[in-house]
């Protein structure tokens, strides 16, 4: 991770949702709903986390047995999980 990521309240809310689903995957709109943050906040944060190697994503398979467009699924990486733990522990203390 080359650049510093500022741990804003919105970022910490998103990371908490992702950590709570780890090692599973979740999609962006579910992160929005669980964090209480709007899509215009969540999706740029997801992209930033992925760019820094803290998050990985993949497109849902085409043959999913549900209606609607494919979802992009997100998951914290091992590094992201450790980073999330340190940031969220600091959040509880301060």
N, C-alpha and C positions, 0 to 999 in steps of 0.2 A: 504494500500500500504506500504509494509515493506521497500523496498530498494529505494534508490534515482535513479531517471531517469534523465540522463543528456539531456538537451534540445538542441540537436545538430541542425544545419540547416536542415538536412535530416529529423529528427524526427518532427520538426516543420512543414515542408512541408507536411508530411504525415498526421499529426494531423489536419492541416488546411483543407485538402481534406475531412477527416472524419467529421470534424465539419460542413463543408458546406453541407454534405449530411444528417446530423442529423435532425430529428429522423429516417430517412430512413436508408437503408442498401446499401452497395456497395461491389464489389468484388475486390480482390487484383490487378488484371491487370488494372482495371479502376483507382485504386489509383496510380499505376505506371504511367499511361498515364497522369492523371491530375496533378500529382506532378512533373513530369519530371524526376523522379528517377528510376533507374534500379531495376529489380525484386530482384537482389541479395542484395539490400539495403532495399527495402520495406518489403519483407516477413519476414525477421528477426525482423524488427521494429514492424510489426503487432503482431508477436508472443510475443515480449517483452511487448507491451502494454496490450495484453490479460493476460499475466502472472501476471501483476501488477494490474489487475482488472479495467483497464481503457477502455477496449474494450471487446466486446463479439462477438462470431462468431457462425455460424451454417451452415450446408450444405444445399444447395438448394434442393428442393424436386425433386424426380426422374421424376415426371410427367410434368415437365416444357416443354412448347410447343416451344422449340428452339433446334437446333442441337448442339451437342458437349457435353463434359463432364459437370457434375454438378460443380457449382461454390461454393466456400466458401464465405459466405456473412458476412461482418463486420459492426459493429455499436458501436459507443461510448456509454459507460454506463453513468449513471447520474454523477457519480464521475469523469469519463473521460471527460465529457462535461465541468464540472467546472474546472478541471485541464487544459484542452485545452484552455479555455477562459483566465485563468490567464497567461499561458505561451505565448499565442499569443498576448495578450495585452501588455505584457512585450517586445515582439519582435518589436511591432510598436513603442514603446517609445525609445528603445535602439538600 
